Amino acid sequence: MFYIADLHTHSHYAGATSKSLNLETLYQWALIKGIDVVSTGDFTHPAWLKELQEKLQPAGNGFYTLKRLPPLNVLPGIKASERTIYFCLSVEVSCEYMINNRKYRTHQLIYAKDFEAVHYINTALSKYGNLTLDGRPSLQLQSHELFKIVLDIPRAYFVPAHVWTPWCSSIGAMEGHDSLSDCFKDVATELFAIETSLSADPLMCRQYDELDGLTLLSNSDAHSPRNLGREVNLLKTELGYDAMFNAFKTKQGFAGTYELFPQKGKCYNTGHRDCGVSIDADKITGNICAVCGKPLTIGVSHRVQQLANCKAVKENIQPFKYVLPLPEIFAELLNIKSDTPLHTVSVAKAYTKAIAYFGNEFDILHKVALEDIQRYYPKLATAINRLRNNEKQAVAGYDGIYGRINFFNEYELNEKQKQLALFG
């Protein structure tokens, strides 16, 4: 069967996350977005683990479901197509260590099939850090040493997280290694997948030959429930834990990803946010801010160029399609300037009606026929058509500032603004 999985999320116990990030809100946003499998995140945190054990029940396929389903009330009046939402036990951990007086900090994802495996993982990791301090625990442990621990635990899997981001990643420019083999040493050959990051896509990844043969996973890394599904993985296989990871390992049944436009990511360009400096990768002449003299944050596009050692061959690029959160598309259509468009009444109203009409967000972005959207809302059909054909204008993100994606120029929007008649 075909299903969609978002395998990097957090709970409200992780730093810099929403207080509303819990199983119930993840369930509701999975319905709205059209996601079938959602990771739990943070299973190393004792309080969150207790909540997981109290609220989840085995689904018989290595995933879990909620014992009590919440009402769909995260947005007033929201309605979505019914589906079963499964949860996959997961955690992101931070490995922090020094080698030759250089500090490394890398984030890694760990998955478990059941709570027994979680127990073994938590017992092992508790020797290297205080698991009660954060849902994303910091461990005094090198990346390859963590990987070896996970390899020895049955039914557990390991995936390097957002490997291209400048900070907190295995090969990132600021705190990472210069190769996967340097990061993971004698167990590097055991890797079967990596998570790319919001600021990278498969076209970029295939310029670096160490990623050849690895499955390129994409996830939301959601720090709030509304950010669920910014990127997801597509599968055509039996819906279950073992089948899913077998698809990642063999590529049989792995159908690709939905990718956020990488320019939208907040780490795409090199730059310095304090000075408003953003530099395209092909225009960089150094790593110092010309305004203040402080170090620039090296962006993903530049980092890819630094490590690139081959030309991406079309046949080697795994399937993917671009996506942009539907509220951001409505914000452009309604001429709303906001970093949180769903907080505005007009965008929330348009989004709620569209979900009720078509069932879920991913169906609107890539499945619903354009003529059906055209009958519903002509301008939305134009935007969706341009999304599906990668016809966009982009202002790239940098140094923690998200980029902007537009499907219309100002003339088009201003000329047609008076003609917009939402939903008939």
C-alpha positions in Angstrom: 0.0 0.0 0.0 1.0 3.7 -0.3 1.6 5.6 2.8 3.4 8.7 4.1 5.8 8.8 7.1 7.2 11.8 9.0 10.0 10.3 11.2 11.6 13.3 13.0 9.4 15.0 15.5 9.7 16.1 19.2 7.6 16.5 22.3 7.1 19.5 24.6 10.0 18.1 26.7 12.6 19.0 24.1 14.2 22.5 24.1 12.8 25.2 21.8 9.5 23.3 21.2 5.9 24.2 21.5 4.1 23.5 24.8 1.2 22.1 22.7 3.4 19.4 21.1 2.0 16.2 22.3 0.5 12.9 20.9 -3.0 14.4 20.6 -1.9 17.4 18.5 0.5 15.3 16.4 -2.4 12.9 15.7 -4.7 15.8 14.6 -2.1 17.5 12.3 -1.3 14.1 10.8 -4.9 13.8 9.8 -5.0 17.3 8.4 -1.7 16.9 6.5 -2.4 13.4 5.2 0.4 11.6 7.0 0.0 7.9 8.1 3.1 7.3 10.3 4.5 9.8 12.8 7.5 9.5 15.0 7.0 10.1 18.7 10.4 11.7 19.4 12.0 12.0 22.7 11.6 8.5 24.1 14.7 8.9 26.3 12.9 11.5 28.5 11.3 9.7 31.5 8.2 11.8 31.7 7.5 11.6 27.9 8.2 7.8 27.9 5.6 7.5 30.7 3.1 9.4 28.6 3.9 7.2 25.6 3.4 4.0 27.6 0.1 5.3 29.1 -1.4 6.6 25.9 -0.2 4.2 23.1 -1.2 0.7 22.3 0.6 -1.8 20.0 -0.9 -1.9 16.5 0.5 -5.3 15.7 2.8 -4.1 13.0 5.6 -2.6 15.1 3.8 0.8 15.3 1.5 2.1 17.9 -1.9 3.9 17.9 -3.6 6.1 20.4 -5.8 4.3 22.9 -8.2 7.3 23.0 -8.6 9.4 19.9 -8.9 13.2 20.5 -11.5 15.4 18.8 -10.3 17.3 15.8 -10.2 20.8 17.3 -6.7 22.3 16.6 -8.3 24.7 14.2 -11.9 26.0 14.6 -14.2 24.1 12.2 -11.5 21.9 10.7 -12.5 18.6 9.1 -10.3 16.1 7.5 -10.6 12.6 5.8 -10.5 9.8 8.3 -7.4 7.6 8.4 -5.5 5.5 11.0 -2.5 7.4 12.4 0.4 5.2 13.5 3.2 6.2 15.8 6.8 5.0 15.5 9.0 5.2 18.6 11.9 7.5 18.1 14.4 10.0 19.6 17.0 12.5 18.4 20.1 12.7 20.5 23.0 15.2 20.4 26.6 13.8 20.5 29.0 16.3 21.9 32.8 15.7 21.9 36.2 17.1 21.3 38.8 15.7 18.9 42.2 17.5 18.6 40.9 20.6 20.4 38.0 20.9 18.0 34.4 20.7 19.2 32.0 18.5 17.4 28.2 18.4 17.9 26.1 16.0 15.8 22.4 15.0 16.0 21.4 11.5 15.4 18.1 9.7 15.1 17.3 6.4 16.8 14.2 4.2 16.2 12.8 1.3 18.2 10.2 -1.3 17.4 8.9 -1.6 21.0 9.3 -0.4 24.5 11.6 -3.3 25.3 14.1 -2.0 22.8 13.6 1.5 24.2 14.5 0.3 27.6 17.8 -1.2 26.4 18.6 2.0 24.5 17.8 4.3 27.5 19.8 2.1 29.8 22.8 2.3 27.6 22.6 6.0 26.9 22.1 7.0 30.5 25.8 6.3 31.1 26.7 9.2 28.9 24.3 12.0 29.8 21.4 13.0 32.0 18.3 11.9 30.1 15.9 13.9 32.3 17.2 17.4 31.2 15.9 17.5 27.7 13.8 15.5 25.3 16.8 15.7 22.9 19.5 14.6 25.3 23.2 15.7 25.1 25.6 12.8 25.3 29.3 12.8 25.9 29.8 10.2 23.2 31.3 10.3 19.7 28.9 9.6 16.8 30.5 6.3 15.8 30.3 5.1 19.4 26.6 5.8 19.6 26.1 4.0 16.3 27.8 0.9 17.7 25.5 0.9 20.7 22.4 1.0 18.5 23.8 -1.7 16.1 23.9 -4.1 19.1 20.3 -3.6 20.1 17.8 -5.7 18.2 14.9 -4.0 16.4 16.6 -0.6 16.7 17.8 1.6 13.8 20.1 4.6 13.4 19.9 7.5 10.9 22.1 10.6 11.0 19.9 13.7 11.3 19.8 16.7 9.0 23.4 16.0 7.8 23.9 19.2 5.9 22.8 21.8 8.4 25.7 24.1 9.6 25.2 23.3 13.3 24.5 20.0 15.0 25.0 17.7 12.0 27.4 14.9 10.9 29.0 16.8 8.0 27.8 20.3 8.6 30.2 23.2 8.0 30.3 24.6 11.6 30.3 21.6 13.9 30.5 18.5 11.7 33.1 16.3 10.1 34.4 16.6 6.6 33.1 13.2 5.6 30.8 10.4 6.8 33.7 8.0 7.1 35.5 10.4 9.4 32.3 10.8 11.5 31.4 7.1 11.7 34.8 5.5 11.2 34.7 1.7 11.1 30.9 1.5 11.1 30.3 4.0 8.3 29.6 1.1 6.0 26.7 0.1 8.2 24.8 3.3 7.3 21.8 2.7 5.0 20.1 6.1 5.1 20.6 9.7 6.1 18.2 12.6 6.7 19.0 15.4 4.3 17.7 18.7 6.0 15.1 21.3 5.1 17.8 23.2 3.2 18.8 20.4 0.9 17.2 18.1 -1.7 18.3 14.9 -3.6 19.7 17.0 -6.5 22.1 18.6 -4.1 23.0 15.4 -2.2 24.0 13.5 -5.2 26.9 15.8 -5.9 28.7 14.1 -3.0 29.6 10.5 -3.7 29.6 9.3 0.0 25.9 9.5 -0.2 25.6 7.2 -3.2 23.8 4.1 -2.3 22.2 5.6 0.8 18.5 6.3 1.0 17.9 10.1 1.4 15.1 10.5 4.0 13.3 13.8 4.6 11.3 14.7 7.7 9.8 17.8 9.3 11.9 18.0 12.5 8.7 19.5 13.9 9.2 21.7 16.9 5.5 22.6 16.8 2.6 20.4 15.7 1.7 22.8 12.8 5.1 22.2 11.3 4.4 18.5 10.9 4.9 17.3 7.3 7.2 20.0 6.1 9.0 17.1 4.5 8.0 13.4 4.4 8.9 10.0 3.1 6.7 8.1 0.6 6.4 4.3 0.7 4.7 1.6 -1.3 5.1 -1.5 0.9 3.4 -3.3 3.7 2.5 -0.8 6.4 4.7 -1.8 9.4 8.0 -1.1 11.2 10.0 -4.0 9.7 8.7 -3.4 6.1 9.4 0.3 6.3 13.0 0.0 7.4 13.5 -2.8 4.9 12.4 -0.4 2.2 14.8 2.2 3.5 17.6 -0.4 3.5 16.9 -2.0 0.1 15.0 0.8 -1.7 12.4 -1.8 -2.6 9.1 -0.1 -1.7 10.7 3.3 -1.0 8.9 5.7 -3.3 10.9 8.9 -2.6 10.1 12.1 -0.6 8.1 15.3 -0.6 10.8 18.0 -0.3 10.4 21.6 1.0 12.0 23.9 -1.6 15.6 24.0 -0.2 15.8 27.8 -0.6 12.9 28.0 1.9 15.1 26.4 4.6 16.8 28.7 7.1 20.3 27.4 6.4 20.4 27.5 2.6 22.7 30.5 2.0 25.8 31.5 3.8 25.2 34.7 5.9 25.1 36.6 9.1 21.6 37.4 10.3 22.6 40.2 12.7 23.9 42.2 9.7 21.3 41.1 7.2 24.1 39.5 5.1 23.0 36.7 2.7 25.4 35.4 0.1 24.8 32.9 -2.7 27.2 30.0 -2.8 28.8 31.0 -6.1 29.6 34.6 -4.8 31.4 33.7 -1.5 34.9 35.1 -1.2 35.6 34.2 2.4 34.0 33.2 5.7 34.0 36.6 7.5 31.1 39.1 7.5 32.1 42.2 5.5 29.9 44.4 7.8 31.1 43.4 11.3 34.1 41.1 10.8 32.5 38.2 12.7 32.4 34.6 11.2 29.7 33.9 8.7 27.4 30.8 9.1 28.3 28.6 6.1 25.1 27.7 4.3 24.0 24.3 3.0 24.4 25.2 -0.6 28.0 26.3 0.1 28.7 23.2 2.1 27.5 21.0 -0.7 29.9 22.8 -3.0 32.8 22.3 -0.5 32.3 18.6 -0.4 31.0 18.0 -4.0 33.1 15.6 -5.9 30.9 14.4 -8.7 28.1 15.6 -11.0 24.6 14.5 -10.1 23.5 11.9 -12.6 19.8 11.9 -13.4 19.5 8.1 -13.1 21.0 8.2 -9.6 18.6 10.8 -8.2 15.8 9.2 -6.1 12.2 10.3 -6.8 11.0 13.5 -5.1 8.5 16.3 -5.5 8.6 19.7 -4.0 6.0 21.0 -1.5 5.3 24.2 0.4 2.9 24.4 3.3 -0.6 25.2 2.0 -1.1 28.1 4.5 1.9 29.8 3.0 0.3 29.5 -0.5 -3.0 31.0 0.8 -1.0 33.8 2.5 0.4 34.7 -0.9 -2.9 34.6 -2.6 -4.5 36.7 0.1 -1.5 39.1 0.2 -0.9 38.3 3.9 2.7 39.1 5.1 3.2 36.8 8.1 5.7 34.2 9.3 2.8 32.4 10.9 0.0 32.7 8.3 -2.4 30.3 10.1 -2.6 32.8 12.9 -4.4 35.2 10.6 -8.2 34.8 10.3 -8.4 34.9 6.5 -5.7 32.3 5.9 -7.1 30.0 8.6 -10.6 30.3 7.1 -9.4 29.5 3.6 -7.2 26.6 4.8 -10.0 25.1 6.9 -12.4 25.2 4.0 -9.9 23.7 1.6 -9.1 20.8 3.9 -12.8 20.1 4.5 -13.4 20.1 0.7 -10.5 18.0 -0.5 -9.6 15.8 2.6 -6.1 16.7 3.5 -3.2 19.0 2.6 -0.9 16.6 0.6 -3.8 15.5 -1.6 -4.3 19.1 -2.5 -0.6 19.7 -3.2 0.0 16.6 -5.4 -3.0 14.4 -6.0 -6.2 16.4 -6.6 -6.7 17.0 -10.3 -6.0 20.7 -11.3 -9.4 21.0 -13.0 -11.1 20.1 -9.6 -9.1 22.8 -7.8 -9.8 25.2 -10.7 -13.6 24.8 -10.2 -13.1 25.4 -6.4 -10.6 28.3 -6.5 -9.0 29.2 -9.8 -6.0 31.2 -8.3 -5.2 28.2 -6.1 -5.1 26.0 -9.1 -2.6 28.2 -10.7 -0.4 28.2 -7.6 -0.6 24.4 -7.3 0.2 23.9 -11.0 3.3 26.1 -10.6 4.4 24.2 -7.4 4.1 20.9 -9.2 6.2 22.2 -12.1 8.8 24.0 -9.9 7.8 27.4 -11.3 8.7 29.7 -8.4 10.5 32.8 -7.3 12.8 32.2 -4.3 14.5 34.4 -1.7 16.9 32.0 0.0 17.0 31.6 3.8 20.3 32.0 5.7 21.7 31.9 9.3 18.4 30.9 10.9 16.1 33.1 8.8 13.6 31.2 6.6 13.5 31.9 2.9 10.5 32.9 0.9 8.8 31.1 -2.0 6.4 32.8 -4.3 4.4 31.5 -7.3 3.2 34.9 -8.5 4.9 38.2 -9.2 3.5 41.4 -7.7 1.8 42.5 -11.0 -0.2 39.3 -11.2 -1.4 39.5 -7.7 -2.3 43.2 -7.8 -4.0 42.9 -11.2 -6.2 40.1 -10.0 -6.7 41.0 -6.4 -10.1 42.6 -7.0 -11.2 39.6 -9.0 -10.5 37.1 -6.2 -13.7 35.6 -4.9 -12.9 32.9 -2.4 -14.9 29.7 -2.5 -17.6 31.1 -4.8 
